[in-house]
Amino acid sequence: MRPAVPTLYSVAIFVHDIDRAVEFYRDTLGLPMTKHGYYCGLLHDRAVRFLAEPTQQSWGIMAMISDPDGNVLALWEDKMPEAHEHSPVDQADGTT
């Protein structure tokens, strides 16, 4: 029996200029891009106060922000269901 070959499912890269990063990683390097998100970058641009930057959790990605009154909100993106984990997708909502 051959040992399992380690695989890398995904990598999250936080960048300042997402269009430049997409051009480099997808167009120049030719790496597949299954999902990309603008939601935290746009929030940073709008001066939303982050208490915790997006971090990978076992169930997905989570960030903590506060509203103008100091209320804490958790934003998260669920991990894709097991059945879809290895299926390529083009959009953050899972559609191709």
Backbone as XML, in Angstrom:
<?xml version="1.0"?>
<chain id="A" units="angstrom">
  <residue number="1" name="MET">
    <atom name="N" x="0.848" y="-1.177" z="0.000"/>
    <atom name="CA" x="0.000" y="0.000" z="0.000"/>
    <atom name="C" x="0.894" y="1.242" z="0.000"/>
  </residue>
  <residue number="2" name="ARG">
    <atom name="N" x="0.639" y="2.149" z="-0.905"/>
    <atom name="CA" x="1.437" y="3.370" z="-1.010"/>
    <atom name="C" x="0.974" y="4.377" z="0.036"/>
  </residue>
  <residue number="3" name="PRO">
    <atom name="N" x="1.906" y="5.103" z="0.634"/>
    <atom name="CA" x="1.507" y="6.133" z="1.594"/>
    <atom name="C" x="0.754" y="7.260" z="0.882"/>
  </residue>
  <residue number="4" name="ALA">
    <atom name="N" x="-0.128" y="7.882" z="1.615"/>
    <atom name="CA" x="-0.899" y="8.997" z="1.051"/>
    <atom name="C" x="0.035" y="10.148" z="0.714"/>
  </residue>
  <residue number="5" name="VAL">
    <atom name="N" x="-0.206" y="10.748" z="-0.423"/>
    <atom name="CA" x="0.576" y="11.906" z="-0.839"/>
    <atom name="C" x="-0.075" y="13.146" z="-0.233"/>
  </residue>
  <residue number="6" name="PRO">
    <atom name="N" x="0.709" y="13.962" z="0.485"/>
    <atom name="CA" x="0.105" y="15.162" z="1.065"/>
    <atom name="C" x="-0.359" y="16.109" z="-0.041"/>
  </residue>
  <residue number="7" name="THR">
    <atom name="N" x="-1.494" y="16.737" z="0.184"/>
    <atom name="CA" x="-2.020" y="17.699" z="-0.778"/>
    <atom name="C" x="-2.333" y="18.999" z="-0.069"/>
  </residue>
  <residue number="8" name="LEU">
    <atom name="N" x="-2.373" y="20.049" z="-0.823"/>
    <atom name="CA" x="-2.724" y="21.365" z="-0.304"/>
    <atom name="C" x="-4.038" y="21.756" z="-0.946"/>
  </residue>
  <residue number="9" name="TYR">
    <atom name="N" x="-5.053" y="21.954" z="-0.134"/>
    <atom name="CA" x="-6.372" y="22.274" z="-0.674"/>
    <atom name="C" x="-6.505" y="23.757" z="-0.995"/>
  </residue>
  <residue number="10" name="SER">
    <atom name="N" x="-6.101" y="24.623" z="-0.052"/>
    <atom name="CA" x="-6.267" y="26.046" z="-0.308"/>
    <atom name="C" x="-5.268" y="26.858" z="0.486"/>
  </residue>
  <residue number="11" name="VAL">
    <atom name="N" x="-5.090" y="28.077" z="0.025"/>
    <atom name="CA" x="-4.233" y="29.046" z="0.684"/>
    <atom name="C" x="-4.975" y="30.376" z="0.655"/>
  </residue>
  <residue number="12" name="ALA">
    <atom name="N" x="-5.003" y="31.074" z="1.765"/>
    <atom name="CA" x="-5.577" y="32.418" z="1.827"/>
    <atom name="C" x="-4.420" y="33.402" z="1.877"/>
  </residue>
  <residue number="13" name="ILE">
    <atom name="N" x="-4.429" y="34.359" z="0.972"/>
    <atom name="CA" x="-3.390" y="35.375" z="0.918"/>
    <atom name="C" x="-4.070" y="36.733" z="1.071"/>
  </residue>
  <residue number="14" name="PHE">
    <atom name="N" x="-3.697" y="37.458" z="2.116"/>
    <atom name="CA" x="-4.269" y="38.773" z="2.358"/>
    <atom name="C" x="-3.356" y="39.811" z="1.719"/>
  </residue>
  <residue number="15" name="VAL">
    <atom name="N" x="-3.898" y="40.622" z="0.830"/>
    <atom name="CA" x="-3.101" y="41.559" z="0.042"/>
    <atom name="C" x="-3.702" y="42.956" z="0.136"/>
  </residue>
  <residue number="16" name="HIS">
    <atom name="N" x="-2.916" y="43.942" z="-0.269"/>
    <atom name="CA" x="-3.396" y="45.330" z="-0.281"/>
    <atom name="C" x="-4.104" y="45.670" z="-1.587"/>
  </residue>
  <residue number="17" name="ASP">
    <atom name="N" x="-3.672" y="45.070" z="-2.677"/>
    <atom name="CA" x="-4.242" y="45.343" z="-3.996"/>
    <atom name="C" x="-4.672" y="44.017" z="-4.610"/>
  </residue>
  <residue number="18" name="ILE">
    <atom name="N" x="-5.947" y="43.664" z="-4.465"/>
    <atom name="CA" x="-6.415" y="42.347" z="-4.887"/>
    <atom name="C" x="-6.335" y="42.165" z="-6.401"/>
  </residue>
  <residue number="19" name="ASP">
    <atom name="N" x="-6.597" y="43.230" z="-7.167"/>
    <atom name="CA" x="-6.526" y="43.099" z="-8.629"/>
    <atom name="C" x="-5.095" y="42.781" z="-9.074"/>
  </residue>
  <residue number="20" name="ARG">
    <atom name="N" x="-4.120" y="43.441" z="-8.466"/>
    <atom name="CA" x="-2.716" y="43.165" z="-8.788"/>
    <atom name="C" x="-2.348" y="41.740" z="-8.376"/>
  </residue>
  <residue number="21" name="ALA">
    <atom name="N" x="-2.828" y="41.305" z="-7.209"/>
    <atom name="CA" x="-2.531" y="39.953" z="-6.726"/>
    <atom name="C" x="-3.153" y="38.896" z="-7.636"/>
  </residue>
  <residue number="22" name="VAL">
    <atom name="N" x="-4.388" y="39.106" z="-8.067"/>
    <atom name="CA" x="-5.049" y="38.163" z="-8.981"/>
    <atom name="C" x="-4.268" y="38.075" z="-10.284"/>
  </residue>
  <residue number="23" name="GLU">
    <atom name="N" x="-3.859" y="39.215" z="-10.792"/>
    <atom name="CA" x="-3.081" y="39.212" z="-12.030"/>
    <atom name="C" x="-1.787" y="38.402" z="-11.861"/>
  </residue>
  <residue number="24" name="PHE">
    <atom name="N" x="-1.111" y="38.575" z="-10.729"/>
    <atom name="CA" x="0.135" y="37.855" z="-10.501"/>
    <atom name="C" x="-0.088" y="36.362" z="-10.274"/>
  </residue>
  <residue number="25" name="TYR">
    <atom name="N" x="-0.921" y="36.016" z="-9.293"/>
    <atom name="CA" x="-1.069" y="34.600" z="-8.920"/>
    <atom name="C" x="-1.834" y="33.782" z="-9.955"/>
  </residue>
  <residue number="26" name="ARG">
    <atom name="N" x="-2.906" y="34.340" z="-10.490"/>
    <atom name="CA" x="-3.707" y="33.580" z="-11.448"/>
    <atom name="C" x="-3.160" y="33.720" z="-12.867"/>
  </residue>
  <residue number="27" name="ASP">
    <atom name="N" x="-2.964" y="34.964" z="-13.309"/>
    <atom name="CA" x="-2.603" y="35.190" z="-14.708"/>
    <atom name="C" x="-1.124" y="34.944" z="-14.992"/>
  </residue>
  <residue number="28" name="THR">
    <atom name="N" x="-0.225" y="35.391" z="-14.109"/>
    <atom name="CA" x="1.205" y="35.226" z="-14.349"/>
    <atom name="C" x="1.690" y="33.845" z="-13.936"/>
  </residue>
  <residue number="29" name="LEU">
    <atom name="N" x="1.376" y="33.433" z="-12.700"/>
    <atom name="CA" x="1.835" y="32.127" z="-12.228"/>
    <atom name="C" x="0.978" y="30.974" z="-12.722"/>
  </residue>
  <residue number="30" name="GLY">
    <atom name="N" x="-0.264" y="31.264" z="-13.120"/>
    <atom name="CA" x="-1.146" y="30.225" z="-13.616"/>
    <atom name="C" x="-1.740" y="29.351" z="-12.529"/>
  </residue>
  <residue number="31" name="LEU">
    <atom name="N" x="-1.774" y="29.843" z="-11.289"/>
    <atom name="CA" x="-2.356" y="29.062" z="-10.198"/>
    <atom name="C" x="-3.875" y="29.102" z="-10.276"/>
  </residue>
  <residue number="32" name="PRO">
    <atom name="N" x="-4.537" y="27.997" z="-9.954"/>
    <atom name="CA" x="-6.003" y="28.010" z="-9.999"/>
    <atom name="C" x="-6.556" y="28.864" z="-8.865"/>
  </residue>
  <residue number="33" name="MET">
    <atom name="N" x="-7.574" y="29.617" z="-9.169"/>
    <atom name="CA" x="-8.241" y="30.419" z="-8.154"/>
    <atom name="C" x="-9.670" y="29.920" z="-8.048"/>
  </residue>
  <residue number="34" name="THR">
    <atom name="N" x="-10.000" y="29.309" z="-6.929"/>
    <atom name="CA" x="-11.341" y="28.773" z="-6.770"/>
    <atom name="C" x="-12.260" y="29.752" z="-6.074"/>
  </residue>
  <residue number="35" name="LYS">
    <atom name="N" x="-11.716" y="30.559" z="-5.192"/>
    <atom name="CA" x="-12.527" y="31.550" z="-4.475"/>
    <atom name="C" x="-11.660" y="32.771" z="-4.206"/>
  </residue>
  <residue number="36" name="HIS">
    <atom name="N" x="-12.247" y="33.910" z="-4.218"/>
    <atom name="CA" x="-11.570" y="35.079" z="-3.695"/>
    <atom name="C" x="-12.620" y="36.027" z="-3.162"/>
  </residue>
  <residue number="37" name="GLY">
    <atom name="N" x="-12.249" y="36.761" z="-2.164"/>
    <atom name="CA" x="-13.203" y="37.636" z="-1.508"/>
    <atom name="C" x="-12.687" y="39.044" z="-1.362"/>
  </residue>
  <residue number="38" name="TYR">
    <atom name="N" x="-13.614" y="39.970" z="-1.490"/>
    <atom name="CA" x="-13.292" y="41.377" z="-1.313"/>
    <atom name="C" x="-13.854" y="41.888" z="0.023"/>
  </residue>
  <residue number="39" name="TYR">
    <atom name="N" x="-14.689" y="41.046" z="0.754"/>
    <atom name="CA" x="-15.489" y="41.675" z="1.822"/>
    <atom name="C" x="-14.657" y="42.330" z="2.898"/>
  </residue>
  <residue number="40" name="CYS">
    <atom name="N" x="-13.525" y="41.736" z="3.352"/>
    <atom name="CA" x="-12.704" y="42.373" z="4.389"/>
    <atom name="C" x="-11.938" y="43.561" z="3.850"/>
  </residue>
  <residue number="41" name="GLY">
    <atom name="N" x="-11.449" y="43.462" z="2.594"/>
    <atom name="CA" x="-10.731" y="44.590" z="2.003"/>
    <atom name="C" x="-11.612" y="45.815" z="1.882"/>
  </residue>
  <residue number="42" name="LEU">
    <atom name="N" x="-12.837" y="45.616" z="1.454"/>
    <atom name="CA" x="-13.764" y="46.744" z="1.347"/>
    <atom name="C" x="-14.066" y="47.334" z="2.715"/>
  </residue>
  <residue number="43" name="LEU">
    <atom name="N" x="-14.181" y="46.481" z="3.714"/>
    <atom name="CA" x="-14.450" y="46.979" z="5.060"/>
    <atom name="C" x="-13.271" y="47.785" z="5.591"/>
  </residue>
  <residue number="44" name="HIS">
    <atom name="N" x="-12.061" y="47.332" z="5.315"/>
    <atom name="CA" x="-10.873" y="48.113" z="5.694"/>
    <atom name="C" x="-10.894" y="49.469" z="5.003"/>
  </residue>
  <residue number="45" name="ASP">
    <atom name="N" x="-11.209" y="49.478" z="3.715"/>
    <atom name="CA" x="-11.269" y="50.731" z="2.962"/>
    <atom name="C" x="-12.312" y="51.684" z="3.528"/>
  </residue>
  <residue number="46" name="ARG">
    <atom name="N" x="-13.353" y="51.126" z="4.118"/>
    <atom name="CA" x="-14.428" y="51.948" z="4.693"/>
    <atom name="C" x="-14.186" y="52.271" z="6.165"/>
  </residue>
  <residue number="47" name="ALA">
    <atom name="N" x="-12.960" y="51.993" z="6.647"/>
    <atom name="CA" x="-12.524" y="52.306" z="8.017"/>
    <atom name="C" x="-13.284" y="51.540" z="9.092"/>
  </residue>
  <residue number="48" name="VAL">
    <atom name="N" x="-13.744" y="50.321" z="8.772"/>
    <atom name="CA" x="-14.350" y="49.467" z="9.786"/>
    <atom name="C" x="-13.252" y="49.048" z="10.751"/>
  </residue>
  <residue number="49" name="ARG">
    <atom name="N" x="-13.545" y="49.076" z="12.039"/>
    <atom name="CA" x="-12.559" y="48.730" z="13.061"/>
    <atom name="C" x="-12.535" y="47.212" z="13.269"/>
  </residue>
  <residue number="50" name="PHE">
    <atom name="N" x="-11.413" y="46.584" z="12.910"/>
    <atom name="CA" x="-11.235" y="45.149" z="13.096"/>
    <atom name="C" x="-10.615" y="44.888" z="14.460"/>
  </residue>
  <residue number="51" name="LEU">
    <atom name="N" x="-11.278" y="44.054" z="15.252"/>
    <atom name="CA" x="-10.730" y="43.627" z="16.532"/>
    <atom name="C" x="-9.849" y="42.398" z="16.332"/>
  </residue>
  <residue number="52" name="ALA">
    <atom name="N" x="-10.179" y="41.590" z="15.343"/>
    <atom name="CA" x="-9.386" y="40.419" z="14.975"/>
    <atom name="C" x="-9.474" y="40.263" z="13.473"/>
  </residue>
  <residue number="53" name="GLU">
    <atom name="N" x="-8.335" y="40.224" z="12.811"/>
    <atom name="CA" x="-8.286" y="40.032" z="11.363"/>
    <atom name="C" x="-8.808" y="38.636" z="11.021"/>
  </residue>
  <residue number="54" name="PRO">
    <atom name="N" x="-9.184" y="38.405" z="9.774"/>
    <atom name="CA" x="-9.669" y="37.080" z="9.384"/>
    <atom name="C" x="-8.653" y="35.996" z="9.716"/>
  </residue>
  <residue number="55" name="THR">
    <atom name="N" x="-9.125" y="34.960" z="10.375"/>
    <atom name="CA" x="-8.266" y="33.824" z="10.716"/>
    <atom name="C" x="-8.991" y="32.535" z="10.363"/>
  </residue>
  <residue number="56" name="GLN">
    <atom name="N" x="-8.208" y="31.549" z="9.973"/>
    <atom name="CA" x="-8.761" y="30.241" z="9.634"/>
    <atom name="C" x="-9.102" y="29.482" z="10.910"/>
  </residue>
  <residue number="57" name="GLN">
    <atom name="N" x="-10.314" y="28.997" z="10.995"/>
    <atom name="CA" x="-10.776" y="28.153" z="12.086"/>
    <atom name="C" x="-11.101" y="26.779" z="11.492"/>
  </residue>
  <residue number="58" name="SER">
    <atom name="N" x="-11.366" y="25.803" z="12.319"/>
    <atom name="CA" x="-11.693" y="24.474" z="11.795"/>
    <atom name="C" x="-12.984" y="24.480" z="10.987"/>
  </residue>
  <residue number="59" name="TRP">
    <atom name="N" x="-13.871" y="25.393" z="11.252"/>
    <atom name="CA" x="-15.175" y="25.441" z="10.588"/>
    <atom name="C" x="-15.257" y="26.513" z="9.508"/>
  </residue>
  <residue number="60" name="GLY">
    <atom name="N" x="-14.203" y="27.303" z="9.304"/>
    <atom name="CA" x="-14.223" y="28.345" z="8.286"/>
    <atom name="C" x="-13.288" y="29.488" z="8.652"/>
  </residue>
  <residue number="61" name="ILE">
    <atom name="N" x="-13.561" y="30.667" z="8.118"/>
    <atom name="CA" x="-12.750" y="31.856" z="8.378"/>
    <atom name="C" x="-13.585" y="32.841" z="9.171"/>
  </residue>
  <residue number="62" name="MET">
    <atom name="N" x="-12.977" y="33.441" z="10.204"/>
    <atom name="CA" x="-13.716" y="34.375" z="11.045"/>
    <atom name="C" x="-12.904" y="35.641" z="11.296"/>
  </residue>
  <residue number="63" name="ALA">
    <atom name="N" x="-13.598" y="36.774" z="11.313"/>
    <atom name="CA" x="-13.028" y="38.065" z="11.684"/>
    <atom name="C" x="-13.959" y="38.704" z="12.703"/>
  </residue>
  <residue number="64" name="MET">
    <atom name="N" x="-13.411" y="39.553" z="13.559"/>
    <atom name="CA" x="-14.213" y="40.265" z="14.558"/>
    <atom name="C" x="-14.108" y="41.761" z="14.282"/>
  </residue>
  <residue number="65" name="ILE">
    <atom name="N" x="-15.266" y="42.433" z="14.250"/>
    <atom name="CA" x="-15.293" y="43.876" z="14.051"/>
    <atom name="C" x="-16.128" y="44.511" z="15.149"/>
  </residue>
  <residue number="66" name="SER">
    <atom name="N" x="-16.065" y="45.835" z="15.242"/>
    <atom name="CA" x="-16.947" y="46.528" z="16.182"/>
    <atom name="C" x="-17.687" y="47.628" z="15.441"/>
  </residue>
  <residue number="67" name="ASP">
    <atom name="N" x="-18.902" y="47.895" z="15.910"/>
    <atom name="CA" x="-19.691" y="48.967" z="15.324"/>
    <atom name="C" x="-19.353" y="50.279" z="16.046"/>
  </residue>
  <residue number="68" name="PRO">
    <atom name="N" x="-19.945" y="51.409" z="15.616"/>
    <atom name="CA" x="-19.614" y="52.688" z="16.240"/>
    <atom name="C" x="-19.915" y="52.756" z="17.741"/>
  </residue>
  <residue number="69" name="ASP">
    <atom name="N" x="-20.826" y="51.905" z="18.234"/>
    <atom name="CA" x="-21.143" y="51.904" z="19.660"/>
    <atom name="C" x="-20.280" y="50.922" z="20.443"/>
  </residue>
  <residue number="70" name="GLY">
    <atom name="N" x="-19.353" y="50.237" z="19.779"/>
    <atom name="CA" x="-18.480" y="49.294" z="20.458"/>
    <atom name="C" x="-19.012" y="47.872" z="20.529"/>
  </residue>
  <residue number="71" name="ASN">
    <atom name="N" x="-20.167" y="47.622" z="19.915"/>
    <atom name="CA" x="-20.686" y="46.253" z="19.886"/>
    <atom name="C" x="-19.784" y="45.396" z="19.006"/>
  </residue>
  <residue number="72" name="VAL">
    <atom name="N" x="-19.517" y="44.183" z="19.441"/>
    <atom name="CA" x="-18.633" y="43.278" z="18.719"/>
    <atom name="C" x="-19.456" y="42.359" z="17.827"/>
  </residue>
  <residue number="73" name="LEU">
    <atom name="N" x="-19.040" y="42.262" z="16.572"/>
    <atom name="CA" x="-19.702" y="41.379" z="15.614"/>
    <atom name="C" x="-18.674" y="40.405" z="15.071"/>
  </residue>
  <residue number="74" name="ALA">
    <atom name="N" x="-19.100" y="39.159" z="14.892"/>
    <atom name="CA" x="-18.252" y="38.139" z="14.275"/>
    <atom name="C" x="-18.723" y="37.942" z="12.842"/>
  </residue>
  <residue number="75" name="LEU">
    <atom name="N" x="-17.806" y="38.047" z="11.910"/>
    <atom name="CA" x="-18.091" y="37.777" z="10.502"/>
    <atom name="C" x="-17.411" y="36.470" z="10.158"/>
  </residue>
  <residue number="76" name="TRP">
    <atom name="N" x="-18.100" y="35.592" z="9.456"/>
    <atom name="CA" x="-17.446" y="34.340" z="9.102"/>
    <atom name="C" x="-17.892" y="33.843" z="7.746"/>
  </residue>
  <residue number="77" name="GLU">
    <atom name="N" x="-17.022" y="33.047" z="7.184"/>
    <atom name="CA" x="-17.301" y="32.343" z="5.939"/>
    <atom name="C" x="-17.172" y="30.867" z="6.264"/>
  </residue>
  <residue number="78" name="ASP">
    <atom name="N" x="-18.284" y="30.140" z="6.149"/>
    <atom name="CA" x="-18.279" y="28.721" z="6.469"/>
    <atom name="C" x="-17.336" y="27.956" z="5.555"/>
  </residue>
  <residue number="79" name="LYS">
    <atom name="N" x="-16.776" y="26.888" z="6.098"/>
    <atom name="CA" x="-15.982" y="25.954" z="5.292"/>
    <atom name="C" x="-16.937" y="25.301" z="4.308"/>
  </residue>
  <residue number="80" name="MET">
    <atom name="N" x="-16.447" y="25.056" z="3.101"/>
    <atom name="CA" x="-17.299" y="24.409" z="2.109"/>
    <atom name="C" x="-17.659" y="23.016" z="2.579"/>
  </residue>
  <residue number="81" name="PRO">
    <atom name="N" x="-18.882" y="22.555" z="2.311"/>
    <atom name="CA" x="-19.282" y="21.206" z="2.709"/>
    <atom name="C" x="-18.336" y="20.158" z="2.130"/>
  </residue>
  <residue number="82" name="GLU">
    <atom name="N" x="-18.187" y="19.058" z="2.836"/>
    <atom name="CA" x="-17.277" y="17.970" z="2.453"/>
    <atom name="C" x="-17.476" y="17.524" z="1.009"/>
  </residue>
  <residue number="83" name="ALA">
    <atom name="N" x="-18.705" y="17.466" z="0.559"/>
    <atom name="CA" x="-18.984" y="16.985" z="-0.798"/>
    <atom name="C" x="-18.408" y="17.909" z="-1.858"/>
  </residue>
  <residue number="84" name="HIS">
    <atom name="N" x="-18.208" y="19.181" z="-1.537"/>
    <atom name="CA" x="-17.733" y="20.150" z="-2.513"/>
    <atom name="C" x="-16.283" y="20.556" z="-2.280"/>
  </residue>
  <residue number="85" name="GLU">
    <atom name="N" x="-15.642" y="19.997" z="-1.279"/>
    <atom name="CA" x="-14.309" y="20.468" z="-0.924"/>
    <atom name="C" x="-13.286" y="20.363" z="-2.040"/>
  </residue>
  <residue number="86" name="HIS">
    <atom name="N" x="-13.407" y="19.416" z="-2.903"/>
    <atom name="CA" x="-12.408" y="19.264" z="-3.935"/>
    <atom name="C" x="-12.943" y="19.602" z="-5.319"/>
  </residue>
  <residue number="87" name="SER">
    <atom name="N" x="-14.120" y="20.241" z="-5.365"/>
    <atom name="CA" x="-14.691" y="20.644" z="-6.643"/>
    <atom name="C" x="-14.281" y="22.079" z="-6.931"/>
  </residue>
  <residue number="88" name="PRO">
    <atom name="N" x="-13.800" y="22.358" z="-8.143"/>
    <atom name="CA" x="-13.439" y="23.731" z="-8.446"/>
    <atom name="C" x="-14.674" y="24.614" z="-8.533"/>
  </residue>
  <residue number="89" name="VAL">
    <atom name="N" x="-14.568" y="25.819" z="-8.005"/>
    <atom name="CA" x="-15.627" y="26.806" z="-8.090"/>
    <atom name="C" x="-15.008" y="28.133" z="-8.516"/>
  </residue>
  <residue number="90" name="ASP">
    <atom name="N" x="-15.785" y="28.956" z="-9.170"/>
    <atom name="CA" x="-15.282" y="30.243" z="-9.609"/>
    <atom name="C" x="-15.768" y="31.386" z="-8.729"/>
  </residue>
  <residue number="91" name="GLN">
    <atom name="N" x="-16.866" y="31.211" z="-8.061"/>
    <atom name="CA" x="-17.462" y="32.283" z="-7.276"/>
    <atom name="C" x="-17.465" y="31.932" z="-5.799"/>
  </residue>
  <residue number="92" name="ALA">
    <atom name="N" x="-17.475" y="32.954" z="-4.945"/>
    <atom name="CA" x="-17.467" y="32.730" z="-3.508"/>
    <atom name="C" x="-18.721" y="31.995" z="-3.039"/>
  </residue>
  <residue number="93" name="ASP">
    <atom name="N" x="-19.814" y="32.077" z="-3.825"/>
    <atom name="CA" x="-21.037" y="31.391" z="-3.414"/>
    <atom name="C" x="-21.049" y="29.927" z="-3.838"/>
  </residue>
  <residue number="94" name="GLY">
    <atom name="N" x="-19.944" y="29.464" z="-4.457"/>
    <atom name="CA" x="-19.848" y="28.058" z="-4.820"/>
    <atom name="C" x="-20.283" y="27.732" z="-6.237"/>
  </residue>
  <residue number="95" name="THR">
    <atom name="N" x="-20.774" y="28.713" z="-6.983"/>
    <atom name="CA" x="-21.194" y="28.449" z="-8.354"/>
    <atom name="C" x="-19.986" y="28.446" z="-9.272"/>
  </residue>
  <residue number="96" name="THR">
    <atom name="N" x="-20.127" y="27.777" z="-10.397"/>
    <atom name="CA" x="-19.021" y="27.736" z="-11.368"/>
    <atom name="C" x="-19.249" y="28.704" z="-12.483"/>
  </residue>
</chain>
